[in-house]
Amino acid sequence: MVTVDIEKCVGCGECEDVCTFGAISVVDEKAVVDQDSCTLCGACVEACPEEALEMSRDDAGLSDSAVSLDAWRGVWVVAEIRNGRYAPVTFELLGKARQLADDLDTDLTAVLMGADVSRHAPELVHRGADRVLVADCPELEAFVDEACAKVLAWLAKEEKPEIILSGATAMGRAFIPQVATMLETGLTADCTGLEISPDGRDLLQTRPAFGGNLLATIICDTRRPQMSTVRPHVLKALEPDSSRTGEIKEVKPPEDLLQGRVKVMESVIEESEGPLLSDSEIVLTAGRGMENEKNISMLEALAHCMDAGLGATRAVTEAGWLPGRFQIGQTGVTVSPKLYMGFGVSGAIQHLVGMQGSDIIVAINKDPDAPIFDVATYGIVADVKEILPVLTKRICQERGIDNV
Ligand SMILES: Cc1cc2nc3c(=O)[nH]c(=O)nc-3n(C[C@H](O)[C@H](O)[C@H](O)COP(=O)(O)OP(=O)(O)OC[C@H]3O[C@@H](n4cnc5c(N)ncnc54)[C@H](O)[C@@H]3O)c2cc1C
């Protein structure tokens, strides 16, 4: 904790200015520390010109999260909800977390934060949770990372889960690292695989590393909770089971945790044409083998016939043949459609991590040794320019659709 030597403190406010967590303020010309908000970053101690601040950690340098690993039990999933709808990754995380909790012989808890969200809690039980902790507060109507981080960290300190999982979405990426800092524990971002170690309770967190050229498995064996974010569409959700029952518990976060420095003035929902690529059941992907921008129209014609979404490799988006939002892979979106078809895609690892969860993979490439054939369910060795018009004509005929 950070303590103030009242004799030395002159109330200059230097500490208040450098504290980005709002954990220190000057009251009656003396610094006052809010220990709950303090993350022990030490910025105030360094900034104090009077050396009036001192930082000490419990248990010879170990925080609460490292004192006793056995005190931390249970698996948590942070539910993501906006406008009354869950982000699909919430159900995907619950599916995996159910397996992890069963392996650990412990409970699975979903944490639901927002305004007017309580009525959506049972759906989380239907999707695998044993228990739902609901922080239903008007202050949480608009997403503000600071408030969500403080509420989740407060709950975790109270209840001590051993694992916390969240989506690697814009929201998860914004506030989960803050929670890990507040809890003084590790966080593995963008995981693609999660398992429990066979010889204990450590979470094996797998994610691409070194530009996706290898998969690293990371453990956090001296701290709790173990925290991971997982990309959407990597894990499989369980089918909803409305006969499942569980505990739904309302929690009331302290008022000061809900107050922050950010006020949301307006939210604007971006209009987009057609379904999201990540939601498409069929994805047709253009690779550099499409050869030029003009040839992309051949793929668009097939996508029209098949009611498919269009994807691209980075080679294609970098060439400007399709916009960046079409990019699939490590630095693009992750897809797991029923059918993925790659046209002139070589199968680089950075691309594979974004599509290898697809049910059926069809690869069309003129090089029989292209690595994409190693992951393909069906492979066609052919020139895309020859096969695309034939495929489009045949599929349009079968489906009774005009070929555009
Ligand atoms: C840090 C990092 C992040 C990255 N992130 C991503 C990412 O998110 N997504 C991504 O896709 N890539 C990513 N990349 C790039 C990746 O490494 C590859 O360079 C890229 O995926 C290659 O795209 P491609 O398969 O279209 O092109 P190429 O590798 O050039 O392959 C083209 C293929 O087309 C075939 N071909 C050529 N002409 C024809 C034809 N007429 N008919 C049929 N086949 C033909 C060739 O045989 C070849 O196999 C990343 C790279 C790095 C370093």
The ligand as a Tripos MOL2 file, in Angstrom:
@<TRIPOS>MOLECULE
LIG
   53    58     1     0     0
SMALL
NO_CHARGES

@<TRIPOS>ATOM
      1 C1          2.9940   -9.8890  -38.3680 C.3       1 LIG1
      2 C2          2.2770  -10.3840  -39.5900 C.ar      1 LIG1
      3 C3          0.9020  -10.4040  -39.5750 C.ar      1 LIG1
      4 C4          0.2130  -10.8650  -40.7160 C.ar      1 LIG1
      5 N1         -1.1530  -10.9090  -40.6590 N.ar      1 LIG1
      6 C5         -1.8080  -11.4530  -41.7090 C.ar      1 LIG1
      7 C6         -3.2240  -11.5990  -41.6840 C.ar      1 LIG1
      8 O1         -3.9050  -11.2010  -40.7150 O.2       1 LIG1
      9 N2         -3.8300  -12.1680  -42.7490 N.ar      1 LIG1
     10 C7         -3.1420  -12.6170  -43.8470 C.ar      1 LIG1
     11 O2         -3.7600  -13.1370  -44.7840 O.2       1 LIG1
     12 N3         -1.8140  -12.4720  -43.9090 N.ar      1 LIG1
     13 C8         -1.1300  -11.8940  -42.8770 C.ar      1 LIG1
     14 N4          0.2130  -11.7420  -42.9730 N.ar      1 LIG1
     15 C9          0.8740  -12.0080  -44.2780 C.3       1 LIG1
     16 C10         1.1470  -13.4910  -44.5220 C.3       1 LIG1
     17 O3          2.3950  -13.8380  -43.9770 O.3       1 LIG1
     18 C11         1.1720  -13.7960  -46.0350 C.3       1 LIG1
     19 O4          2.1290  -12.9720  -46.6420 O.3       1 LIG1
     20 C12        -0.1640  -13.6100  -46.7340 C.3       1 LIG1
     21 O5         -1.1880  -14.2710  -46.0480 O.3       1 LIG1
     22 C13        -0.0570  -14.1570  -48.1460 C.3       1 LIG1
     23 O6         -1.2340  -13.9010  -48.8500 O.3       1 LIG1
     24 P1         -1.5950  -14.7660  -50.1190 P.3       1 LIG1
     25 O7         -1.7670  -16.1860  -49.7300 O.co2     1 LIG1
     26 O8         -2.7390  -14.0820  -50.7780 O.co2     1 LIG1
     27 O9         -0.3500  -14.5400  -51.1010 O.3       1 LIG1
     28 P2          0.8480  -15.4670  -51.4760 P.3       1 LIG1
     29 O10         1.5220  -16.0510  -50.3080 O.co2     1 LIG1
     30 O11         1.6680  -14.7020  -52.4510 O.co2     1 LIG1
     31 O12         0.1600  -16.7030  -52.2340 O.3       1 LIG1
     32 C14        -0.4890  -16.6200  -53.4660 C.3       1 LIG1
     33 C15        -0.8850  -18.0390  -53.8570 C.3       1 LIG1
     34 O13        -1.6610  -17.9810  -55.0560 O.3       1 LIG1
     35 C16        -1.2850  -19.0470  -55.8830 C.3       1 LIG1
     36 N5         -1.6170  -18.6130  -57.2450 N.ar      1 LIG1
     37 C17        -1.0090  -17.6550  -57.9930 C.ar      1 LIG1
     38 N6         -1.6710  -17.4760  -59.1380 N.ar      1 LIG1
     39 C18        -2.7220  -18.3350  -59.1090 C.ar      1 LIG1
     40 C19        -3.7700  -18.6070  -60.0000 C.ar      1 LIG1
     41 N7         -3.9000  -17.9570  -61.1750 N.pl3     1 LIG1
     42 N8         -4.6540  -19.5620  -59.6860 N.ar      1 LIG1
     43 C20        -4.5480  -20.2500  -58.5340 C.ar      1 LIG1
     44 N9         -3.5790  -20.0220  -57.6320 N.ar      1 LIG1
     45 C21        -2.6810  -19.0640  -57.9220 C.ar      1 LIG1
     46 C22         0.1800  -19.2650  -55.6340 C.3       1 LIG1
     47 O14         0.5510  -20.5910  -55.9590 O.3       1 LIG1
     48 C23         0.3000  -18.9570  -54.1490 C.3       1 LIG1
     49 O15         0.1800  -20.1380  -53.3740 O.3       1 LIG1
     50 C24         0.9240  -11.2750  -41.8740 C.ar      1 LIG1
     51 C25         2.3120  -11.2370  -41.8570 C.ar      1 LIG1
     52 C26         2.9870  -10.8020  -40.7470 C.ar      1 LIG1
     53 C27         4.4650  -10.8010  -40.7600 C.3       1 LIG1
@<TRIPOS>BOND
     1     1     2 1
     2     2     3 ar
     3     2    52 ar
     4     3     4 ar
     5     4     5 ar
     6     4    50 ar
     7     5     6 ar
     8     6     7 ar
     9     6    13 1
    10     7     8 2
    11     7     9 ar
    12     9    10 ar
    13    10    11 2
    14    10    12 ar
    15    12    13 ar
    16    13    14 ar
    17    14    15 1
    18    14    50 ar
    19    15    16 1
    20    16    17 1
    21    16    18 1
    22    18    19 1
    23    18    20 1
    24    20    21 1
    25    20    22 1
    26    22    23 1
    27    23    24 1
    28    24    25 2
    29    24    26 1
    30    24    27 1
    31    27    28 1
    32    28    29 2
    33    28    30 1
    34    28    31 1
    35    31    32 1
    36    32    33 1
    37    33    34 1
    38    33    48 1
    39    34    35 1
    40    35    36 1
    41    35    46 1
    42    36    37 ar
    43    36    45 ar
    44    37    38 ar
    45    38    39 ar
    46    39    40 ar
    47    39    45 ar
    48    40    41 1
    49    40    42 ar
    50    42    43 ar
    51    43    44 ar
    52    44    45 ar
    53    46    47 1
    54    46    48 1
    55    48    49 1
    56    50    51 ar
    57    51    52 ar
    58    52    53 1
@<TRIPOS>SUBSTRUCTURE
     1 LIG1         1 GROUP 0 **** ****
